Amino acid sequence: MDTTEGILMSISTRLNISRTDGTIASQAQTNQFEPVRRYRAHARWVRGILVVMVWSMSTACSTFQVSDSRTHETQLTTAQGVSLIIHNSQITTLDDVQPSATAVAIQNGRFVKVGMDEDVLAMRGKTTQVINAQGRRMIPGMNDSHSHYIRGGLAFNAILRWDGVPTLAEGLEMIRQQALRTPNGQWIRVIGGWTPHQFQEKRLPTPEELTKAAPHTPVYVQYFYSRAVVNQAGLEAIGFTEHTKLPPGSQLELGPDGKPTGLLIADPHPALLYKSIAALPALSPDEQINSTIHLFYQLARFGLTSVIDVGGGGQHYPTNYKTAEQLAEQAKFPLRVSYFLFAQTPGKEYSDFQQWVSLVPPNTNTDPLREDGYVIEGGGEYLVWDAADFENFMSPRPELNPGMSQKLNNVVTLLVKNRWPFRLHATYDESISKILDVLEEVNRSTPFNGLRWSIEHAETLKEPNMDRILALRGGVAIQDRMVFLGDDFLKRYGEEAASQTPAIRMLLDKGIPVGMGTDGTRGSSFNPWVGLHWLVTGETAGGAKLYGPDNLLTREEALRLYTVGSAWFSHEETVKGRIAEGQYADFSVLSADYMKVPLEEIKKIESVLTVVDGKIVWGAQDYVSLMPSLPPIKPDWSPVKYFGSYWKGKNN
């Protein structure tokens, strides 16, 4: 143990701050995972200050004990050393005190020095890893504030991804090739990250085209939560007929012969799509672990260092979280993960949350090595199914069930009493109005008293409801769904309505906390650069221009939403989102200069070096030798193994 770590542990012990997660130690543990209970931002901020102070103290002390000569002082400081230095970089710190720098020094998972090369390099020692960024842009690690990666990881290796594929013809060719290697009993599935508007053909595939590409292998292709297309083998495997009883708000297109054609329609309810996905064969437990690992390293590839997961349909707690829990307990997640619990059964939401609030307290971290490593945050994004609308702009706006108010009141009251932060899915301003009626009623009887909560998506949120959110001290988490769905919205509602979907500039001007995310993986792509491009250009994947200058962000403003903005939603805005002394050492070095490249090139940026907690979790190009070793992709027939996770051309 080096001097810095020894002093830090001594002070932490006296202050009752756990070394495991950098926060005040817990009371007796009650959870089955034996977690460490965190007392959030204040204690983490204190530890960050301690890291910097103790480093300075230990260096000064070791120097003083031996000699007061300048030469010897430099030698001793060099011998002490920090763990990692990155230099010769163009650093966007997002720290108002020091907006730019060229080098950083890292110790104990925190930045201990941010400055110019000469000053930082003076801190290197015999064991310091020194990396030359070769003039590349460095940014704070991005944080996807609304995602579904815990669920998505379980099937990631089984998905054929059309993210960025330029033509439908190429997508169909990928299906044809995948059919040659997909074993009997498995499906080819294309779910999430694409829109028909990205294709030159500007349309969905037909069932006949899928059958031609894969005549004997079942194929399921889903476009967001609007439509799905199944080939003939898929219809037979899943058992859909003209007599199939359908969930309300769902349709099976029938042909002239009265038989299903293979087109599944959410009109507007996506229950049929949920049901179809649930019928697809799961990967084995071992393959699910492998699949989750590879998804999270792909997130690191694009510069993400944190994600906030908001559950999802079919993602039962704790049953469907066992893979993630295992990886967290073994400290195998490359990123920091926060998660919220999503009510699973319509009509039984209250009993779900009643069980969960007694099972595990919020702010519980089960990663044994990393602060804020794997943390349960609260409830959402579905608290009550009747209180959720749908982002299907191919269909008219749905009305919320009139009976939702009392159900939502009961659940929110339960969460507030138990101090569980919560998040609420809502696409339309009309839905948000009804939800806010309930929240204001609860707040009058059971005051929120600063409990954090947020509206998710909010594409058509209007100013009066923004003011109501601000009054209740809530936040708004936005995503790049309009990249994929904006063309549908334009067709139904027109340019004027689309110009503020959402009204990002107004939200920021009002001082409402705003975070940026993807809604990946069944909806949008997991690539954050798609969203950054959208924030600064207002363009859809089909090239339509949604916003005027009054609703566009600068590149730095957009980056802030994806970093410190998103950190608000997990109570971490004091410890991450900036490159500053005392902050978590989470950052990425980029393949191209985000601040300077032509706008269209933003979507092509990746990370060549991603660091989380001061440790390298992704390396590419000149830094590929620093890339952690990953297990071979399982199963052997995985589309990700052959096509990769994101389109880069035929030689991906």
N, C-alpha and C positions, 0 to 999 in steps of 0.2 A: 504493500500500500504506500503510495507516495505521500509527501508531506501535506499537499493540498487536500487530498482525500481524507487523511487522518484528522486534520483540523476541522474539516467540514463535518465529519461524522461526530466529532466531539461536541461541536456547537449544536448540531442537529439533535443530539441526545439530550443536551441540557434544555433545549427549547421544546423537546418532545415532538420533533419533526422527523417523520419516518424517512429513512434513506431509500426505501423501496420505491416510494412514489413522491417523495418531496413534499409531503403535506403533514399536518398535525395527525398524530397517531390515533387510531380508532379506539372505540370502546370494544367490549367483548364481541367477537365475531359471531354472527348468526347465520350467514349465508353458506350454502353447501360448497361454494367455491373458495371459502376462506379468504375473502377479499380484504384489502386494506381500504378503509373508509376515508375519503378525501374531504377536506374542508376548504376546497376550491381556491379561488383566485388569490386571496390574501396570503395564505401559507406558501403557495407556489411562487408568488412574487417575492416573498421573503427569502425563499431558498435561492432564487435567481440572484438577488443582491448578495447573499452569502457566498455564492460561488465566486463572484467577481471580487468581493472583499477578501475572502480567504486566499484566493490566488495571489492577490497583491501582497497580503500579509506574509504568506509563506515565502514568496520570492524575496521580499525585503529582509525578512529575518535571516534567511540563509546567506544572503549577501553580507549583512551586518556582522554576523558571527565570525567571518573569516577575514575580511579586509575592507577598508574604506577606499581602496584604490579603484578608479574608474575601470581600468582594464580587468582587474580580477572580478569586479561586479558583473561585467558583461559575460565573463566565462561562467560564473556560477548561475546566472540567469539562464544561459544556454544549456547548462547541464540539467537544470530543473526541467525546463521545457513544458510546452503544452502538448496535448495529444494530436491536434490537427491544425494545420494552417493552409488556407487557400489564398493565393496572391495573384497579382497581375490580372485582375478582373475588373469589369465595370459593374459595380454593385448598386442596384436600386434597393435601398434599405427600407423605404417607407417609414423611416424614423424622422420626424420633423426636426429633431435636434441635429441630426447628421444625415441628410438625404442621400449622400453618395459616399462611396469609399472604394478602395482597391483591394483590400485584404481583410481577412478575419482570422482570429485565433479562437480555438475551441478547447474547453476542458470540462470534464464531467457533464457532457451533454448540453452545455450552454456556451453562448458566445461570451468570451472574457475580454476580447479586444476587437474593435471594429475601427479600421482606420486606413492609413496609407501603408504601402509595402514596407518601407524602411522601419517604421515603428513596430509593425506586427512581426516581421521576420526576426526582429531582435529577441522574440520570445521563443524561438525554436530551441530544441535541445537534442540530445543524442537519440531519443526515442520519438521525436516529433515526426509525424507524417506531413510532408510538405508537398503541395500540389500546385502546379502552375496552371492557372485557368486560361492562359494564352490569349488574354484580352477579351474573353467571352463575358457575356452578360450573366450576372448572378441575381436571382430574385428570392424573396422569402418563399418557403414552401407553401404551395397552394393547398387549400382545404375545401373539399367538396361538401357544402353544408346541407345537401339534400340528396341522398343516394340510397340504393338498395343493394349494396355490395355483399352483405352477409348472405342474403338469399341468392344473389347473382353468382357468387363464387361456387355454390353447390353444383351449378350446371354450366359454368363458363366454358370448360373444355369440350362440352358437347354442342356448343353453339357455332354455327357457321355465320360469321359476322360480315354484314354488308356495309359497315361503317366506311364512308368515303368512296365506295365503289361507283364509278362514273356512269355506267350503262347497265340497263337491265340485262342485256345480252351477256355481259361479263358475269353478272350475278347468276344467271341460269347456267353458264358454263361451269361456275364453281359448284353448283348443285350437281351437275352431270358428273364431274370428277369425284365429288364426295360420295356419290351413289356407288361408285366402284369399290369403295373401301368400307362403307358402313355395314356392319354385320347384321344378320337377321335378328329381328326383335328390337332393333334400334331405329331411330328416326333421324332424318336430316331436319334440323330446326334453325330457322332464321328469325331471331327475336330481338328487336331493339337496335338502336343506333343508326337507323336508316329511314328514309322517306322516299316515296316514289318521285317526288319533285326533284330529287338530286340526280335522277337518271336523265339521260338525253331523251329517252322515250316518254318521260313524264307520266308514268302509269304503273299500276300494280302488275305483277305477273298474273296470267290467267291459270286456272286449274289445268287446262290442257297443256300449257307450256311446262308446268311442273311435272305433269305425267310424262311428257316427252323427254324431259331431262332425266327423270328417275322413274321409269315405268314399273319397277318392282320394289322400290324402297319408299316407305311413307315419308312425305315431306309436309312440314308445317311452317308457313311464312306469315309472320304477324307484323302489321304496321301499327305501331304505338298501341293504343287501346281502341282503335277504330274499326279495323278490318283484319281478317286473317284469310289465307288461301291455302287449301289442302289439295293434294293430288288424289288420284283415284285410289292408289294403294293406301293413302292416309285415311280416306273416307271408310274404306273397308276395315282398316285396323282399329279405328276409333269407334266404328259402329254407328255413324250418323246415317239416318234414313229419313224419309219424308214423315215418319211417325215419331221421330225423336221429340220428346217433351223438352221444350226450351225454357230457359230462365226468362223472367219478364224483361222486356227491353232488348231482346236478342232475336236475330233472324238467321235462318239458313236459306240462302238463295236456292230456289227450285228451278230446274230447267223445263223446257217444253214437255218433257216426259213425266214431269211431276217429281223427279228425283233430285236430291241435292247436287248442285254443281261443284261444290267445294269452296264457295265463297261464304265466309262467316261474317255476320254484320252485327256490330254493337250499335244499337239504335235507341237510346245512347248508352245503355248499360253494358259494361264489358264482361258480365258474368259468364257468358258463353266462352269467351277467350280465356278467362281464368280456369274454367272447367276443362277446356281443351289442353292447356298447359299442364294442369294437374294430372292428366291422363298419360302424359309422356313418360317413358321409363326413366327412372333416376339412375345416376351413376352410383357405383358401389361406395361404401364409406371411405375406403382408401382413396378412390378416385376423387371423391368430393374434397378431401383434404388437399390432394395434389392440385385440383382445379382451383380451389380458393387461393392457394399459395401463388399460382401463376397469374390469377386475376390481379391480386394486390401488387405483384411486382410489375405488371403492366401499368398500373396506376402510377407507380414510381417512375416508370419510363416517361410519362408525360409531365412529371414535375409535381405530382401530388405527394404531400407528406402527411396529410390527415384527411379523414373522411368522417362524416356524420351520417349514420345509417338510420333510416326511419321505417324499418320493418317492411311490411308488404303483405298482400294477400297470400295465404298459404304458408306464411312464415310463423309457425307456432312457437311460443316460448314456454319452457326452455328446450323443447324437443328438437326444433330445427336450428338451434344455436349451439349444439354440441360440438360441431366441427370448429366453429369460431372460438368457442371456449377452450377447446383443446389446444389450438394454435396460440391463443393468448397465454394460457398457463405455461406453455413451453417457450414463450417469448419469440414466436416465429413470425409474427406479423411484421412486415417491413415498415408499416405506417402506424400512426396513432389512430385509434378507432373509438368513436363515441357512438352510442346507439340508443334509440327510443323503441318502445314496445307498441305494436300495432294491434288493435283489437281484431280478433279473428272471426268471431261468430256473430252475425247480425242477431240482435235481440238479447245477447248474453254478454255485451261489452262490459257492463258494470261488474259482473261476477269475475270477468277476466282481470280487470284492474284491481278489484278487491283482493284477489289472490296474489297478484304481482306486488302490490305495495307492502304486503306482509312477507313476501318471499325474499325480496332483495331491496335494500335502500338505494336511492339514486346516488350518483357520484361514487359508485363502487368500482374500483380498478382491480382487475384480476391479472394484469401483466406484472410479473414479479420483478422486472428489471427496469421498466420505463415509466416515467411519470406520464400520467394521462394516456397510458398505453392501450387499454381496452376498458371502456367506461360505460356503464349504464347511466343514462341521463334522465329519462322520464318516459312520458307516454306520447304516442302519436306515430304517424301522421293521421291515422284514423282513430278517433276516440269513440265515435258512434257512426255506424255505417249510414244511417239515415241522414246524417249531417254532411255527407260527402257528395259533391257533384263530379262531373266527368269532363275531361279535356278533349272530348270528341267533337271537333268543330265541323265534322262532316254531318252532324245531326244538330237539331235545335237545342238550345239551352235547356237542361233538365230543371225541374222544380224540386226543391228539397221536400221530403216527406213532412207533412204538417205535425206529425207526432214526434219529430226529432227533438223539439225544444226541451221537454222534461227529461228525456233520456240523456241529452247532452248536459243539462244542468246537473243531474245526479253524478255523472262521471267527472265533470270538471270540479264540482264541490269536493268529491273524494280526493282528487289529485291535489287540490289546493290545501286541504286539511293535512295531507301527508307530505306537503312541500315537494311535490313532483312537478317539475317543469313539463310543459306540454306543447304540442304542435298540432295544427289543424289544417288539413287539406281543403282548399277552396279555390276554384278557378275563377268564378264569376262574382262580380260585385254584389249581385242580388243575393247570392248564397252568403257572402261575408256579412251583409246587413243582418241577416237572421242569426248568424252565429254570434255576432257582436251583441245582439239583443240579449242572448243567453249569458254571455260573459259579463256584461254589465250587471245583470241581475244577480249572478253569483257573487260578483265583487262587492255588491251592496250588503249581502248577508255574510259572506266569508271573504274578507278582503284579501286580495292577492299579495299585498305588502311586498312588492318587488319580485315576486316569483316570475321567472322568465317564461314567456310563451310567445308563440308566433303563428302567423298565417303563412301557409305554404302555397306557392305558385302565384295566385293573385293577379292573373293576366288582365282582368278588366276592373281592378280596384280603382275606385274614384276618390276624389279629395275628401268628401265628408267622412267616409269610412277610414281614410288615413288618419284624420284627426281623432277619431274614436280609438283607433289602435294606439296612437301616441298617448292619449289620455290614460290608457290602461298599461302604458309602458311596455307594449309588445313590439315584436320585430316582424319583418317580412323576409322570407327566404324565397328568392327568385331562381329560376333555372332557364336554360336555353331552349325550352320546349318550342318556342316560336320559330326557331331555326327549322324544325321538322314539321310543325303544324301551321306555321304562319300563312302558307299558301291556301290552306283550307279555310283559315279564318278570313282572309281577304275575300275569298269567293263568297262566303256567307254574309259577312258583316260590312265589307267595304274598307277603303283606305283610311277614312277619317277615324273609324273605330279602331283600326289596327295600329294607328300611330302612337298609341299610349298603352301598349300591351306587353309588359306593364309600364306604368308611368314612373320609370326609374329615377329620372331627374327630380321629379316632384317629391318622391319618397326621401331622397337624400337631402333636398333642400329643407324639408321639414324636420330633419334630424332623427328620423326613424331608423333604427338599426336594420341594415340590409346585408344579407349574405348571398353569395352566388354558389350555384351547384348545377348538377347535370340531370338529376332524376334517372340516372342510369341504374340498371342496364336494360330493362325491358322497354323503356321509352327512348330517351335520348342516348347518344353515345357517351361513353365514359371519358372521352377526350376533352379536357378543360379548355384547350385552345380553340375549339369550335365556339364555345361560349364567349371567350374573350374577343374573338373576331366579331361575333354578333353584337356585343356591347358597344364596340367602337364603330361598327358600320351599319347596324340595324338590318342586315340582310338575312334572308332565308337561305336554306340549302338550294332552293330553286333559283336564287338570284333576285328575288323580289325585294324591293327596298321598303321596309316597314316604317321607319322613323325618320323624322327630320332632325336638324341640328339641335333642336330644343330637347330631344330625348336621347341623345348620344353621349357617351362618356369619353374622356381622354383615356389613353392607354394606362396611365398611372391610376386613374380613378377605377377603371375596370379591374386592375390587379388588386387594388385595395379591397374590393368586394370579395375577391377569391382568397384573401389572406386574413387580415385582421378583421374585416367585415364578417366573414364566416365564423371566426373564432368566438364572436359574441354568443353564438347559438349553443356553445358548449362551455360557457363561462371561462374562456381561456384567452380573452383579448388582452390580458395583462402579461401573458407569457409567450404568446406566439403570434405570428403574422407580420413581424418586423425583424430585420437584421439589426439587432442592438444588443449592447452588453447586458447580460443577465437573462436574455430571452432564450427559449429553446433553440438549439442549433439545428434547425430544420430549414433546408434551402435546396435550390437546384441551380446548376450551371447549364446554360441553354445552348442548343445547336445553332441558333441564330439570334440576333439582337432584337428582342421583342420591341424595344423602344424605338427602333430605327427601320426595320424591314418594311417593305411595301405592305399595305393592309392585307392583300390577298395571301401573302406569305405567312401571316400569323398562324393560320390553320395548319401549317406544315411544321411548326416548331415542336421539338421534343427536348427532353433533358438528356445531356450527355453525362451528368453527374448529379445524383440525388442523394442528399444526406439527411438522415433523421436521427435526432438525439446524438449528433456528432459522429454517427457511423454511416458509412457508405452503403446504400441499399440499391443503387443502380449505377452502372457505368457503361458508356457506349463510346464509339469512335476512339479518340486517343486514350480514353479511360476504361476501355473494355476489360483490361486486365484487372481492374479493381472491382469488377462486377462479382457479387456473391455467387457462389455455385448453387444452381437450382436443380431439383430432381427432374429427370426426363418427364415430359408431358404424358399423362395417362388420361384415358386409354390410348392405345397405339393408333386407333383410327380417328382420334380427335381432329376436327377441322382446324383448330388452333395450331396444331402441330404442322399442318401442311400449308395453310393460308395466312397464318399469323392472326393477330387480333384486330389489325387496322390496315386498310388498303394502302399499299405503297407501290402498286404496279404488279405486273405478272411475276416479277422476281422477288416478291415480298419474303 
